[in-house]
Structures are given as structure tokens and as C-alpha cells.
Amino acid sequence: MLVVHKIAQFLSRLHEICVYDPPMRPLTLRALPLALCLLAAGCSSPRPLPPYEKPIARTQFQRVRTTAYTDSESDHIQYSNHNALGTTLQSGAVHSAAADWSRWPAGTVFRIVETGEIYRVDDYGWALAGTNTIDLYKPSRELMNAWGVKHVTIENLQWGDPGHCLAVLRQRRGYRHVERMVRELEERSAELSRPVPTSSAPVVAIQQPAGAPAGNFFPPAATEAPVAQSVSTARPASGVARDPFFANTGR
């Protein structure tokens, strides 16, 4: 603010010269653009990242803070109804969710214990980087506002692949929130690669959509009709079904 105050004083002095010292007016007018540029630079400051939170333990059940968003919000309009993977945000049997991919990698599927809803992480956001908050996609402002902020228990049915997330995010690390996720993915690579112990409690299996090509890391392209997700409450033999979008990719 001191810089802005000094520039304001300078502009005031320029005004006085223009009024009371006509011979100096041409030189003053030539200096005016520079003064305006300095004023703009003094008023602008980098957008701060959210306060960093220590990652919570990677367990099958977690207590997390959740918020809600929709694609008609002002900060999401430029992306329309697309997520960070370039595909369509989902609100069917499996809903889209945004999170820090170094805490919940893209492809992570979880169930909200209190509601039974199933979510898949396919998005991220500035306000989520370095935090333990999950942002739940809602198809309308009414549903978004009705959710508000809630602390819920989630059951992680399947963890996404941090290696694939790192490959995607490294191409976008010019953004500070992405750089934060990249650094944490690199620092926690060993931890994120270890399997998470599961309990004997029944889980919800995410079955491969009919006709979905095997080994497709990303969901269908945004130009294609979205493939319906089929959800079953049957317990798979291995405890959790493998995500078809991350299986056998060879990447």
C-alpha cells in the first residue's frame, strides 16, 4: 500500500504541474503512461494459495470436510461442464468430485457413508491444492447451496493412480496450485504407491461400463456421449474392483 500511496502523490504532483506550469505540460503528459503502469503494478498482487494442511492418513475410511460446486459458477464458466481431464462432469450413478490429486489422485472412487452417494475424483481446483477438502460436483446451484459445507465420512473404494496424475499435472505446472500438487506427488510417491489396508466391511464395486475399451486411462472424450456407469453392491473377490480407466494402460 505504501507504493500505491507514493504513486498517488506523484499523480497529484503531475496534475499540479499541468495546471500551474504550462511549459512543462508536454513532458508531464509523456510521463503519465509510465505512472499509470507503475500504479497498476503496485495494485496487483499474486493470488494467494490456500493455507497448507498436512495430509490426513490414507485409510479406507476418512473423515473429511466437503464443499460443493457447479459448472455455472463464475470461476467455472470458462470450463463449461468439463473437468480437469477434459471430459464431462458427471452427476449420475457416479458423481464427479474435485480434490488435491496428491491426496486423492484422479480416478479415486469413494462413497459418502451418510448418503450412500458414489463419487469419482476427476477434477481439481485452486482452493483445494494443499488441503484436505473435497469439492462435490452438483448439477445445479440449488443443490450446491443445499449442500454447503459438511464434514462427512467417506469410504475409499478404489484409489487413483498417482503416476498418471503426475504425468498430466507436469504439463500444467506453470500454475502455482498445480505446482504444489506436483511437488507433493513427487515427495509422497513411495507412500502413495503402497496399498491401503481394507476392512472386511462390504464395499460398493465400480463395474466396467458395457462397451468401454480396456486400458483407457481417461473417460470417453467430451465430444462423445457419456457412458453410463453401472454400480453394484456385490462385494468383489479382491475387495475392490479395478477402475477400467486405469487398468492395463501400460503408461
Backbone hydrogen bonds, N-H to C=O, Kabsch-Sander energy under -0.5 kcal/mol:
donor,donor_aa,acceptor,acceptor_aa,energy
5,H,1,M,-2.2
6,K,2,L,-2.3
7,I,3,V,-2.2
8,A,4,V,-2.3
9,Q,5,H,-2.1
10,F,6,K,-2.1
11,L,7,I,-2.5
12,S,8,A,-2.0
13,R,9,Q,-2.0
14,L,10,F,-2.3
15,H,11,L,-2.1
16,E,12,S,-1.9
17,I,13,R,-2.2
18,C,14,L,-2.4
19,V,15,H,-1.8
20,Y,16,E,-2.9
21,D,17,I,-2.1
24,M,21,D,-1.7
25,R,22,P,-1.8
28,T,24,M,-2.2
29,L,25,R,-2.5
30,R,26,P,-1.7
31,A,27,L,-1.3
32,L,28,T,-1.0
35,A,31,A,-1.9
36,L,32,L,-2.3
37,C,33,P,-2.2
38,L,34,L,-2.3
39,L,35,A,-2.0
40,A,36,L,-2.3
41,A,37,C,-2.3
42,G,38,L,-2.1
43,C,39,L,-1.7
44,S,40,A,-1.4
53,E,130,G,-3.0
59,T,57,A,-1.1
62,Q,154,I,-2.2
64,V,62,Q,-0.6
64,V,152,V,-2.8
65,R,132,N,-0.7
66,T,150,K,-2.8
67,T,134,I,-2.1
69,Y,136,L,-2.3
73,E,70,T,-1.3
76,H,73,E,-1.8
77,I,73,E,-1.2
79,Y,76,H,-1.4
80,S,77,I,-1.5
82,H,79,Y,-1.7
83,N,87,T,-2.8
84,A,122,D,-0.6
85,L,122,D,-0.8
86,G,83,N,-1.8
89,L,81,N,-2.9
92,G,94,V,-1.0
95,H,118,I,-2.9
96,S,90,Q,-2.6
97,A,120,R,-1.5
98,A,135,D,-3.3
99,A,123,D,-2.0
101,W,99,A,-0.6
103,R,100,D,-2.1
104,W,100,D,-2.6
107,G,121,V,-2.9
108,T,105,P,-2.2
109,V,158,Q,-2.6
110,F,119,Y,-2.5
111,R,155,E,-2.4
112,I,117,E,-2.5
113,V,111,R,-0.7
113,V,153,T,-2.6
115,T,112,I,-0.6
116,G,112,I,-3.4
118,I,93,A,-0.5
119,Y,110,F,-3.0
120,R,95,H,-3.1
121,V,108,T,-2.7
122,D,97,A,-2.1
122,D,120,R,-0.6
123,D,97,A,-1.4
128,L,125,G,-1.3
129,A,125,G,-1.0
129,A,126,W,-0.7
131,T,128,L,-2.1
134,I,65,R,-2.2
135,D,98,A,-3.0
136,L,67,T,-2.9
136,L,134,I,-0.6
137,Y,96,S,-2.1
138,K,69,Y,-2.8
144,M,140,S,-2.0
145,N,141,R,-3.1
146,A,142,E,-2.1
147,W,143,L,-1.6
148,G,144,M,-2.2
150,K,66,T,-2.2
152,V,64,V,-2.4
152,V,150,K,-0.6
154,I,62,Q,-3.0
154,I,152,V,-0.5
155,E,111,R,-2.8
156,N,60,Q,-3.5
156,N,154,I,-0.6
157,L,109,V,-2.0
157,L,155,E,-0.8
158,Q,109,V,-1.7
161,D,106,A,-0.7
165,C,161,D,-1.8
166,L,162,P,-2.4
167,A,163,G,-1.8
168,V,164,H,-1.9
169,L,165,C,-2.9
170,R,166,L,-2.3
171,Q,168,V,-0.9
172,R,169,L,-2.1
173,R,170,R,-0.7
175,Y,172,R,-1.9
179,E,175,Y,-2.7
180,R,176,R,-1.9
181,M,177,H,-1.5
182,V,178,V,-2.7
183,R,179,E,-2.5
184,E,180,R,-1.8
185,L,181,M,-2.5
186,E,182,V,-2.3
187,E,183,R,-2.3
188,R,184,E,-2.2
189,S,186,E,-0.8
192,L,188,R,-2.9
193,S,189,S,-1.1
194,R,190,A,-0.7
194,R,191,E,-0.9
205,A,203,V,-0.6
205,A,232,S,-1.6
207,Q,205,A,-0.8
207,Q,230,S,-1.2
212,A,209,P,-2.1
215,G,244,P,-0.6
216,N,213,P,-0.9
216,N,244,P,-0.6
217,F,215,G,-0.8
222,A,86,G,-0.5
224,E,221,A,-1.8
232,S,205,A,-1.7
239,G,236,P,-1.3
246,F,243,D,-1.5
247,A,243,D,-1.0
249,T,246,F,-0.7
